[in-house]
Amino acid sequence: MIDLKNGQVLGEQSQLVTADVDSVQFVFKPTQPWSEGRHLLEARLGKAGKVVQREFDVVQSQPVVAAKVGAKSS
């Protein structure tokens, strides 16, 4: 996982993949909280194997605010 803002490698993960499975699932949880900005996820099959890359944005979520319901008085 790479932070594209500054090129910092946020972490790496290795996982054994066998040839007889159709798909592989993994979870990446960085040691530090996610930083806002554009990131790059890179998957590689072996040291010189095929590389797949996916870019994504991390944005700050807006706080959830309860809706105000106004009561009319007669």
PyMOL Python script that loads the backbone (N, CA, C, O; Angstrom):
from pymol import cmd

cmd.read_pdbstr("""\
ATOM      1  N   MET A   1       0.854  -1.162   0.000  1.00  0.00           N
ATOM      2  CA  MET A   1       0.000   0.000   0.000  1.00  0.00           C
ATOM      3  C   MET A   1       0.902   1.226   0.000  1.00  0.00           C
ATOM      4  O   MET A   1       1.822   1.333   0.811  1.00  0.00           O
ATOM      5  N   ILE A   2       0.630   2.146  -0.913  1.00  0.00           N
ATOM      6  CA  ILE A   2       1.467   3.333  -1.082  1.00  0.00           C
ATOM      7  C   ILE A   2       0.600   4.586  -0.993  1.00  0.00           C
ATOM      8  O   ILE A   2      -0.461   4.660  -1.613  1.00  0.00           O
ATOM      9  N   ASP A   3       1.055   5.565  -0.222  1.00  0.00           N
ATOM     10  CA  ASP A   3       0.405   6.874  -0.155  1.00  0.00           C
ATOM     11  C   ASP A   3       0.944   7.693  -1.319  1.00  0.00           C
ATOM     12  O   ASP A   3       2.125   8.041  -1.330  1.00  0.00           O
ATOM     13  N   LEU A   4       0.098   8.008  -2.300  1.00  0.00           N
ATOM     14  CA  LEU A   4       0.567   8.700  -3.496  1.00  0.00           C
ATOM     15  C   LEU A   4       0.914  10.159  -3.245  1.00  0.00           C
ATOM     16  O   LEU A   4       1.583  10.779  -4.072  1.00  0.00           O
ATOM     17  N   LYS A   5       0.475  10.724  -2.122  1.00  0.00           N
ATOM     18  CA  LYS A   5       0.784  12.121  -1.801  1.00  0.00           C
ATOM     19  C   LYS A   5       2.285  12.301  -1.582  1.00  0.00           C
ATOM     20  O   LYS A   5       2.874  13.291  -2.017  1.00  0.00           O
ATOM     21  N   ASN A   6       2.897  11.325  -0.898  1.00  0.00           N
ATOM     22  CA  ASN A   6       4.310  11.469  -0.568  1.00  0.00           C
ATOM     23  C   ASN A   6       5.159  10.254  -0.956  1.00  0.00           C
ATOM     24  O   ASN A   6       6.363  10.237  -0.698  1.00  0.00           O
ATOM     25  N   GLY A   7       4.545   9.240  -1.570  1.00  0.00           N
ATOM     26  CA  GLY A   7       5.287   8.060  -2.003  1.00  0.00           C
ATOM     27  C   GLY A   7       5.639   7.090  -0.889  1.00  0.00           C
ATOM     28  O   GLY A   7       6.346   6.110  -1.124  1.00  0.00           O
ATOM     29  N   GLN A   8       5.158   7.349   0.316  1.00  0.00           N
ATOM     30  CA  GLN A   8       5.486   6.501   1.462  1.00  0.00           C
ATOM     31  C   GLN A   8       4.785   5.148   1.350  1.00  0.00           C
ATOM     32  O   GLN A   8       3.588   5.074   1.072  1.00  0.00           O
ATOM     33  N   VAL A   9       5.553   4.079   1.573  1.00  0.00           N
ATOM     34  CA  VAL A   9       4.974   2.740   1.628  1.00  0.00           C
ATOM     35  C   VAL A   9       4.338   2.578   3.003  1.00  0.00           C
ATOM     36  O   VAL A   9       5.026   2.638   4.021  1.00  0.00           O
ATOM     37  N   LEU A  10       3.021   2.371   3.031  1.00  0.00           N
ATOM     38  CA  LEU A  10       2.293   2.276   4.295  1.00  0.00           C
ATOM     39  C   LEU A  10       2.333   0.875   4.884  1.00  0.00           C
ATOM     40  O   LEU A  10       2.076   0.693   6.074  1.00  0.00           O
ATOM     41  N   GLY A  11       2.647  -0.099   4.073  1.00  0.00           N
ATOM     42  CA  GLY A  11       2.735  -1.457   4.572  1.00  0.00           C
ATOM     43  C   GLY A  11       2.766  -2.452   3.430  1.00  0.00           C
ATOM     44  O   GLY A  11       2.402  -2.138   2.296  1.00  0.00           O
ATOM     45  N   GLU A  12       3.207  -3.653   3.748  1.00  0.00           N
ATOM     46  CA  GLU A  12       3.260  -4.732   2.775  1.00  0.00           C
ATOM     47  C   GLU A  12       2.689  -5.984   3.408  1.00  0.00           C
ATOM     48  O   GLU A  12       2.722  -6.154   4.627  1.00  0.00           O
ATOM     49  N   GLN A  13       2.172  -6.844   2.574  1.00  0.00           N
ATOM     50  CA  GLN A  13       1.581  -8.085   3.063  1.00  0.00           C
ATOM     51  C   GLN A  13       1.859  -9.175   2.033  1.00  0.00           C
ATOM     52  O   GLN A  13       1.734  -8.935   0.832  1.00  0.00           O
ATOM     53  N   SER A  14       2.233 -10.360   2.485  1.00  0.00           N
ATOM     54  CA  SER A  14       2.444 -11.501   1.593  1.00  0.00           C
ATOM     55  C   SER A  14       1.447 -12.580   1.944  1.00  0.00           C
ATOM     56  O   SER A  14       1.087 -12.761   3.107  1.00  0.00           O
ATOM     57  N   GLN A  15       1.002 -13.300   0.921  1.00  0.00           N
ATOM     58  CA  GLN A  15       0.018 -14.357   1.136  1.00  0.00           C
ATOM     59  C   GLN A  15       0.263 -15.455   0.107  1.00  0.00           C
ATOM     60  O   GLN A  15       0.474 -15.167  -1.071  1.00  0.00           O
ATOM     61  N   LEU A  16       0.237 -16.694   0.540  1.00  0.00           N
ATOM     62  CA  LEU A  16       0.410 -17.829  -0.347  1.00  0.00           C
ATOM     63  C   LEU A  16      -0.864 -18.044  -1.151  1.00  0.00           C
ATOM     64  O   LEU A  16      -1.959 -18.079  -0.589  1.00  0.00           O
ATOM     65  N   VAL A  17      -0.722 -18.189  -2.463  1.00  0.00           N
ATOM     66  CA  VAL A  17      -1.859 -18.416  -3.350  1.00  0.00           C
ATOM     67  C   VAL A  17      -1.614 -19.726  -4.088  1.00  0.00           C
ATOM     68  O   VAL A  17      -0.557 -19.918  -4.689  1.00  0.00           O
ATOM     69  N   THR A  18      -2.594 -20.627  -4.039  1.00  0.00           N
ATOM     70  CA  THR A  18      -2.466 -21.890  -4.759  1.00  0.00           C
ATOM     71  C   THR A  18      -3.149 -21.785  -6.115  1.00  0.00           C
ATOM     72  O   THR A  18      -4.085 -21.004  -6.289  1.00  0.00           O
ATOM     73  N   ALA A  19      -2.685 -22.561  -7.055  1.00  0.00           N
ATOM     74  CA  ALA A  19      -3.168 -22.464  -8.434  1.00  0.00           C
ATOM     75  C   ALA A  19      -4.591 -22.970  -8.622  1.00  0.00           C
ATOM     76  O   ALA A  19      -5.217 -22.647  -9.631  1.00  0.00           O
ATOM     77  N   ASP A  20      -5.120 -23.744  -7.694  1.00  0.00           N
ATOM     78  CA  ASP A  20      -6.440 -24.352  -7.903  1.00  0.00           C
ATOM     79  C   ASP A  20      -7.600 -23.542  -7.323  1.00  0.00           C
ATOM     80  O   ASP A  20      -8.722 -24.047  -7.268  1.00  0.00           O
ATOM     81  N   VAL A  21      -7.364 -22.307  -6.891  1.00  0.00           N
ATOM     82  CA  VAL A  21      -8.450 -21.475  -6.362  1.00  0.00           C
ATOM     83  C   VAL A  21      -8.773 -20.353  -7.347  1.00  0.00           C
ATOM     84  O   VAL A  21      -7.887 -19.844  -8.033  1.00  0.00           O
ATOM     85  N   ASP A  22     -10.059 -19.973  -7.410  1.00  0.00           N
ATOM     86  CA  ASP A  22     -10.492 -18.936  -8.346  1.00  0.00           C
ATOM     87  C   ASP A  22     -10.212 -17.524  -7.854  1.00  0.00           C
ATOM     88  O   ASP A  22      -9.988 -16.619  -8.659  1.00  0.00           O
ATOM     89  N   SER A  23     -10.222 -17.327  -6.536  1.00  0.00           N
ATOM     90  CA  SER A  23     -10.013 -15.980  -6.008  1.00  0.00           C
ATOM     91  C   SER A  23      -9.352 -16.053  -4.639  1.00  0.00           C
ATOM     92  O   SER A  23      -9.344 -17.095  -3.983  1.00  0.00           O
ATOM     93  N   VAL A  24      -8.805 -14.927  -4.232  1.00  0.00           N
ATOM     94  CA  VAL A  24      -8.131 -14.803  -2.940  1.00  0.00           C
ATOM     95  C   VAL A  24      -8.643 -13.534  -2.284  1.00  0.00           C
ATOM     96  O   VAL A  24      -8.825 -12.513  -2.948  1.00  0.00           O
ATOM     97  N   GLN A  25      -8.876 -13.599  -0.984  1.00  0.00           N
ATOM     98  CA  GLN A  25      -9.330 -12.424  -0.247  1.00  0.00           C
ATOM     99  C   GLN A  25      -8.282 -12.075   0.797  1.00  0.00           C
ATOM    100  O   GLN A  25      -7.707 -12.958   1.434  1.00  0.00           O
ATOM    101  N   PHE A  26      -8.038 -10.785   0.968  1.00  0.00           N
ATOM    102  CA  PHE A  26      -7.136 -10.351   2.023  1.00  0.00           C
ATOM    103  C   PHE A  26      -7.636  -9.039   2.596  1.00  0.00           C
ATOM    104  O   PHE A  26      -8.404  -8.316   1.961  1.00  0.00           O
ATOM    105  N   VAL A  27      -7.186  -8.744   3.811  1.00  0.00           N
ATOM    106  CA  VAL A  27      -7.557  -7.508   4.500  1.00  0.00           C
ATOM    107  C   VAL A  27      -6.267  -6.786   4.849  1.00  0.00           C
ATOM    108  O   VAL A  27      -5.337  -7.385   5.388  1.00  0.00           O
ATOM    109  N   PHE A  28      -6.215  -5.502   4.540  1.00  0.00           N
ATOM    110  CA  PHE A  28      -5.052  -4.693   4.880  1.00  0.00           C
ATOM    111  C   PHE A  28      -5.464  -3.677   5.927  1.00  0.00           C
ATOM    112  O   PHE A  28      -6.321  -2.829   5.679  1.00  0.00           O
ATOM    113  N   LYS A  29      -4.854  -3.765   7.089  1.00  0.00           N
ATOM    114  CA  LYS A  29      -5.126  -2.809   8.166  1.00  0.00           C
ATOM    115  C   LYS A  29      -3.801  -2.144   8.532  1.00  0.00           C
ATOM    116  O   LYS A  29      -2.942  -2.774   9.148  1.00  0.00           O
ATOM    117  N   PRO A  30      -3.631  -0.872   8.155  1.00  0.00           N
ATOM    118  CA  PRO A  30      -2.368  -0.198   8.451  1.00  0.00           C
ATOM    119  C   PRO A  30      -2.180  -0.006   9.955  1.00  0.00           C
ATOM    120  O   PRO A  30      -3.145   0.043  10.717  1.00  0.00           O
ATOM    121  N   THR A  31      -0.921   0.101  10.358  1.00  0.00           N
ATOM    122  CA  THR A  31      -0.630   0.289  11.779  1.00  0.00           C
ATOM    123  C   THR A  31      -1.059   1.676  12.254  1.00  0.00           C
ATOM    124  O   THR A  31      -1.436   1.842  13.414  1.00  0.00           O
ATOM    125  N   GLN A  32      -1.006   2.666  11.372  1.00  0.00           N
ATOM    126  CA  GLN A  32      -1.468   4.019  11.679  1.00  0.00           C
ATOM    127  C   GLN A  32      -2.835   4.220  11.027  1.00  0.00           C
ATOM    128  O   GLN A  32      -3.156   3.522  10.065  1.00  0.00           O
ATOM    129  N   PRO A  33      -3.645   5.153  11.524  1.00  0.00           N
ATOM    130  CA  PRO A  33      -4.940   5.428  10.875  1.00  0.00           C
ATOM    131  C   PRO A  33      -4.730   5.830   9.411  1.00  0.00           C
ATOM    132  O   PRO A  33      -3.691   6.381   9.047  1.00  0.00           O
ATOM    133  N   TRP A  34      -5.737   5.541   8.585  1.00  0.00           N
ATOM    134  CA  TRP A  34      -5.669   5.914   7.175  1.00  0.00           C
ATOM    135  C   TRP A  34      -5.481   7.421   7.058  1.00  0.00           C
ATOM    136  O   TRP A  34      -6.153   8.184   7.752  1.00  0.00           O
ATOM    137  N   SER A  35      -4.580   7.852   6.193  1.00  0.00           N
ATOM    138  CA  SER A  35      -4.416   9.283   5.936  1.00  0.00           C
ATOM    139  C   SER A  35      -5.285   9.660   4.742  1.00  0.00           C
ATOM    140  O   SER A  35      -5.486   8.860   3.828  1.00  0.00           O
ATOM    141  N   GLU A  36      -5.798  10.887   4.761  1.00  0.00           N
ATOM    142  CA  GLU A  36      -6.618  11.350   3.643  1.00  0.00           C
ATOM    143  C   GLU A  36      -5.750  11.479   2.400  1.00  0.00           C
ATOM    144  O   GLU A  36      -4.555  11.762   2.488  1.00  0.00           O
ATOM    145  N   GLY A  37      -6.361  11.270   1.251  1.00  0.00           N
ATOM    146  CA  GLY A  37      -5.647  11.431  -0.010  1.00  0.00           C
ATOM    147  C   GLY A  37      -5.753  10.194  -0.879  1.00  0.00           C
ATOM    148  O   GLY A  37      -6.509   9.266  -0.591  1.00  0.00           O
ATOM    149  N   ARG A  38      -4.978  10.206  -1.946  1.00  0.00           N
ATOM    150  CA  ARG A  38      -5.002   9.115  -2.925  1.00  0.00           C
ATOM    151  C   ARG A  38      -3.977   8.055  -2.535  1.00  0.00           C
ATOM    152  O   ARG A  38      -2.847   8.369  -2.160  1.00  0.00           O
ATOM    153  N   HIS A  39      -4.395   6.794  -2.630  1.00  0.00           N
ATOM    154  CA  HIS A  39      -3.541   5.664  -2.276  1.00  0.00           C
ATOM    155  C   HIS A  39      -3.501   4.677  -3.435  1.00  0.00           C
ATOM    156  O   HIS A  39      -4.370   4.685  -4.306  1.00  0.00           O
ATOM    157  N   LEU A  40      -2.484   3.833  -3.431  1.00  0.00           N
ATOM    158  CA  LEU A  40      -2.310   2.829  -4.471  1.00  0.00           C
ATOM    159  C   LEU A  40      -2.163   1.467  -3.814  1.00  0.00           C
ATOM    160  O   LEU A  40      -1.313   1.272  -2.944  1.00  0.00           O
ATOM    161  N   LEU A  41      -2.990   0.536  -4.234  1.00  0.00           N
ATOM    162  CA  LEU A  41      -2.890  -0.854  -3.795  1.00  0.00           C
ATOM    163  C   LEU A  41      -2.269  -1.620  -4.950  1.00  0.00           C
ATOM    164  O   LEU A  41      -2.756  -1.553  -6.079  1.00  0.00           O
ATOM    165  N   GLU A  42      -1.198  -2.345  -4.672  1.00  0.00           N
ATOM    166  CA  GLU A  42      -0.505  -3.089  -5.717  1.00  0.00           C
ATOM    167  C   GLU A  42      -0.441  -4.553  -5.315  1.00  0.00           C
ATOM    168  O   GLU A  42      -0.006  -4.884  -4.212  1.00  0.00           O
ATOM    169  N   ALA A  43      -0.876  -5.424  -6.211  1.00  0.00           N
ATOM    170  CA  ALA A  43      -0.792  -6.868  -5.988  1.00  0.00           C
ATOM    171  C   ALA A  43       0.152  -7.441  -7.035  1.00  0.00           C
ATOM    172  O   ALA A  43       0.059  -7.111  -8.217  1.00  0.00           O
ATOM    173  N   ARG A  44       1.055  -8.297  -6.591  1.00  0.00           N
ATOM    174  CA  ARG A  44       2.064  -8.862  -7.490  1.00  0.00           C
ATOM    175  C   ARG A  44       2.115 -10.371  -7.281  1.00  0.00           C
ATOM    176  O   ARG A  44       2.117 -10.853  -6.149  1.00  0.00           O
ATOM    177  N   LEU A  45       2.154 -11.104  -8.381  1.00  0.00           N
ATOM    178  CA  LEU A  45       2.306 -12.554  -8.314  1.00  0.00           C
ATOM    179  C   LEU A  45       3.787 -12.880  -8.430  1.00  0.00           C
ATOM    180  O   LEU A  45       4.344 -12.895  -9.528  1.00  0.00           O
ATOM    181  N   GLY A  46       4.416 -13.141  -7.296  1.00  0.00           N
ATOM    182  CA  GLY A  46       5.852 -13.416  -7.275  1.00  0.00           C
ATOM    183  C   GLY A  46       6.663 -12.142  -7.419  1.00  0.00           C
ATOM    184  O   GLY A  46       6.115 -11.069  -7.670  1.00  0.00           O
ATOM    185  N   LYS A  47       7.979 -12.268  -7.258  1.00  0.00           N
ATOM    186  CA  LYS A  47       8.838 -11.080  -7.307  1.00  0.00           C
ATOM    187  C   LYS A  47       8.861 -10.440  -8.687  1.00  0.00           C
ATOM    188  O   LYS A  47       8.959  -9.218  -8.799  1.00  0.00           O
ATOM    189  N   ALA A  48       8.771 -11.248  -9.740  1.00  0.00           N
ATOM    190  CA  ALA A  48       8.809 -10.704 -11.099  1.00  0.00           C
ATOM    191  C   ALA A  48       7.518 -11.005 -11.849  1.00  0.00           C
ATOM    192  O   ALA A  48       7.481 -10.933 -13.077  1.00  0.00           O
ATOM    193  N   GLY A  49       6.458 -11.343 -11.116  1.00  0.00           N
ATOM    194  CA  GLY A  49       5.206 -11.739 -11.747  1.00  0.00           C
ATOM    195  C   GLY A  49       4.322 -10.573 -12.136  1.00  0.00           C
ATOM    196  O   GLY A  49       4.705  -9.409 -12.017  1.00  0.00           O
ATOM    197  N   LYS A  50       3.144 -10.907 -12.599  1.00  0.00           N
ATOM    198  CA  LYS A  50       2.167  -9.917 -13.052  1.00  0.00           C
ATOM    199  C   LYS A  50       1.775  -8.989 -11.903  1.00  0.00           C
ATOM    200  O   LYS A  50       1.614  -9.425 -10.764  1.00  0.00           O
ATOM    201  N   VAL A  51       1.625  -7.706 -12.222  1.00  0.00           N
ATOM    202  CA  VAL A  51       1.268  -6.696 -11.228  1.00  0.00           C
ATOM    203  C   VAL A  51      -0.110  -6.135 -11.557  1.00  0.00           C
ATOM    204  O   VAL A  51      -0.402  -5.815 -12.710  1.00  0.00           O
ATOM    205  N   VAL A  52      -0.950  -6.018 -10.539  1.00  0.00           N
ATOM    206  CA  VAL A  52      -2.254  -5.382 -10.665  1.00  0.00           C
ATOM    207  C   VAL A  52      -2.263  -4.201  -9.703  1.00  0.00           C
ATOM    208  O   VAL A  52      -1.863  -4.341  -8.547  1.00  0.00           O
ATOM    209  N   GLN A  53      -2.714  -3.041 -10.168  1.00  0.00           N
ATOM    210  CA  GLN A  53      -2.749  -1.851  -9.322  1.00  0.00           C
ATOM    211  C   GLN A  53      -4.149  -1.258  -9.306  1.00  0.00           C
ATOM    212  O   GLN A  53      -4.871  -1.304 -10.302  1.00  0.00           O
ATOM    213  N   ARG A  54      -4.520  -0.698  -8.153  1.00  0.00           N
ATOM    214  CA  ARG A  54      -5.816  -0.025  -8.014  1.00  0.00           C
ATOM    215  C   ARG A  54      -5.597   1.216  -7.164  1.00  0.00           C
ATOM    216  O   ARG A  54      -5.068   1.127  -6.056  1.00  0.00           O
ATOM    217  N   GLU A  55      -6.000   2.370  -7.678  1.00  0.00           N
ATOM    218  CA  GLU A  55      -5.930   3.615  -6.916  1.00  0.00           C
ATOM    219  C   GLU A  55      -7.283   3.890  -6.277  1.00  0.00           C
ATOM    220  O   GLU A  55      -8.326   3.558  -6.839  1.00  0.00           O
ATOM    221  N   PHE A  56      -7.253   4.501  -5.095  1.00  0.00           N
ATOM    222  CA  PHE A  56      -8.491   4.872  -4.414  1.00  0.00           C
ATOM    223  C   PHE A  56      -8.235   6.074  -3.529  1.00  0.00           C
ATOM    224  O   PHE A  56      -7.098   6.347  -3.143  1.00  0.00           O
ATOM    225  N   ASP A  57      -9.308   6.795  -3.208  1.00  0.00           N
ATOM    226  CA  ASP A  57      -9.226   7.994  -2.377  1.00  0.00           C
ATOM    227  C   ASP A  57      -9.754   7.709  -0.983  1.00  0.00           C
ATOM    228  O   ASP A  57     -10.762   7.024  -0.814  1.00  0.00           O
ATOM    229  N   VAL A  58      -9.061   8.242   0.012  1.00  0.00           N
ATOM    230  CA  VAL A  58      -9.530   8.195   1.396  1.00  0.00           C
ATOM    231  C   VAL A  58      -9.969   9.608   1.743  1.00  0.00           C
ATOM    232  O   VAL A  58      -9.176  10.547   1.664  1.00  0.00           O
ATOM    233  N   VAL A  59     -11.229   9.758   2.128  1.00  0.00           N
ATOM    234  CA  VAL A  59     -11.765  11.074   2.470  1.00  0.00           C
ATOM    235  C   VAL A  59     -12.331  11.038   3.882  1.00  0.00           C
ATOM    236  O   VAL A  59     -12.732   9.988   4.382  1.00  0.00           O
ATOM    237  N   GLN A  60     -12.354  12.198   4.507  1.00  0.00           N
ATOM    238  CA  GLN A  60     -12.912  12.304   5.849  1.00  0.00           C
ATOM    239  C   GLN A  60     -14.423  12.203   5.747  1.00  0.00           C
ATOM    240  O   GLN A  60     -15.043  12.870   4.919  1.00  0.00           O
ATOM    241  N   SER A  61     -15.004  11.379   6.580  1.00  0.00           N
ATOM    242  CA  SER A  61     -16.462  11.247   6.556  1.00  0.00           C
ATOM    243  C   SER A  61     -17.094  12.393   7.336  1.00  0.00           C
ATOM    244  O   SER A  61     -16.526  12.899   8.304  1.00  0.00           O
ATOM    245  N   GLN A  62     -18.269  12.785   6.895  1.00  0.00           N
ATOM    246  CA  GLN A  62     -19.012  13.841   7.574  1.00  0.00           C
ATOM    247  C   GLN A  62     -19.696  13.253   8.800  1.00  0.00           C
ATOM    248  O   GLN A  62     -20.217  12.140   8.732  1.00  0.00           O
ATOM    249  N   PRO A  63     -19.707  13.973   9.919  1.00  0.00           N
ATOM    250  CA  PRO A  63     -20.383  13.450  11.111  1.00  0.00           C
ATOM    251  C   PRO A  63     -21.880  13.311  10.868  1.00  0.00           C
ATOM    252  O   PRO A  63     -22.493  14.109  10.160  1.00  0.00           O
ATOM    253  N   VAL A  64     -22.433  12.303  11.459  1.00  0.00           N
ATOM    254  CA  VAL A  64     -23.876  12.078  11.344  1.00  0.00           C
ATOM    255  C   VAL A  64     -24.573  13.005  12.327  1.00  0.00           C
ATOM    256  O   VAL A  64     -24.264  13.009  13.518  1.00  0.00           O
ATOM    257  N   VAL A  65     -25.517  13.792  11.819  1.00  0.00           N
ATOM    258  CA  VAL A  65     -26.248  14.741  12.655  1.00  0.00           C
ATOM    259  C   VAL A  65     -27.713  14.335  12.653  1.00  0.00           C
ATOM    260  O   VAL A  65     -28.296  14.075  11.600  1.00  0.00           O
ATOM    261  N   ALA A  66     -28.295  14.284  13.829  1.00  0.00           N
ATOM    262  CA  ALA A  66     -29.715  13.929  13.928  1.00  0.00           C
ATOM    263  C   ALA A  66     -30.556  15.043  13.319  1.00  0.00           C
ATOM    264  O   ALA A  66     -30.262  16.226  13.491  1.00  0.00           O
ATOM    265  N   ALA A  67     -31.584  14.656  12.620  1.00  0.00           N
ATOM    266  CA  ALA A  67     -32.487  15.640  12.006  1.00  0.00           C
ATOM    267  C   ALA A  67     -33.311  16.319  13.088  1.00  0.00           C
ATOM    268  O   ALA A  67     -33.774  15.680  14.033  1.00  0.00           O
ATOM    269  N   LYS A  68     -33.486  17.632  12.932  1.00  0.00           N
ATOM    270  CA  LYS A  68     -34.319  18.369  13.881  1.00  0.00           C
ATOM    271  C   LYS A  68     -35.750  18.354  13.374  1.00  0.00           C
ATOM    272  O   LYS A  68     -36.013  18.667  12.213  1.00  0.00           O
ATOM    273  N   VAL A  69     -36.648  17.998  14.232  1.00  0.00           N
ATOM    274  CA  VAL A  69     -38.064  17.985  13.880  1.00  0.00           C
ATOM    275  C   VAL A  69     -38.718  19.117  14.645  1.00  0.00           C
ATOM    276  O   VAL A  69     -38.772  19.106  15.875  1.00  0.00           O
ATOM    277  N   GLY A  70     -39.214  20.099  13.900  1.00  0.00           N
ATOM    278  CA  GLY A  70     -39.844  21.251  14.541  1.00  0.00           C
ATOM    279  C   GLY A  70     -41.299  20.955  14.876  1.00  0.00           C
ATOM    280  O   GLY A  70     -42.043  20.457  14.030  1.00  0.00           O
ATOM    281  N   ALA A  71     -41.704  21.255  16.085  1.00  0.00           N
ATOM    282  CA  ALA A  71     -43.107  21.060  16.496  1.00  0.00           C
ATOM    283  C   ALA A  71     -43.810  22.399  16.393  1.00  0.00           C
ATOM    284  O   ALA A  71     -43.334  23.407  16.915  1.00  0.00           O
ATOM    285  N   LYS A  72     -44.922  22.398  15.730  1.00  0.00           N
ATOM    286  CA  LYS A  72     -45.701  23.634  15.605  1.00  0.00           C
ATOM    287  C   LYS A  72     -46.642  23.751  16.788  1.00  0.00           C
ATOM    288  O   LYS A  72     -47.295  22.783  17.180  1.00  0.00           O
ATOM    289  N   SER A  73     -46.703  24.940  17.347  1.00  0.00           N
ATOM    290  CA  SER A  73     -47.656  25.156  18.441  1.00  0.00           C
ATOM    291  C   SER A  73     -48.867  25.893  17.898  1.00  0.00           C
ATOM    292  O   SER A  73     -48.741  26.755  17.028  1.00  0.00           O
ATOM    293  N   SER A  74     -50.010  25.559  18.402  1.00  0.00           N
ATOM    294  CA  SER A  74     -51.246  26.175  17.909  1.00  0.00           C
ATOM    295  C   SER A  74     -51.668  27.322  18.761  1.00  0.00           C
ATOM    296  O   SER A  74     -52.689  27.952  18.487  1.00  0.00           O
TER     297      SER A  74
END
""", "prot")
cmd.dss("prot")
cmd.show_as("cartoon", "prot")
cmd.util.cbc("prot")
cmd.orient("prot")
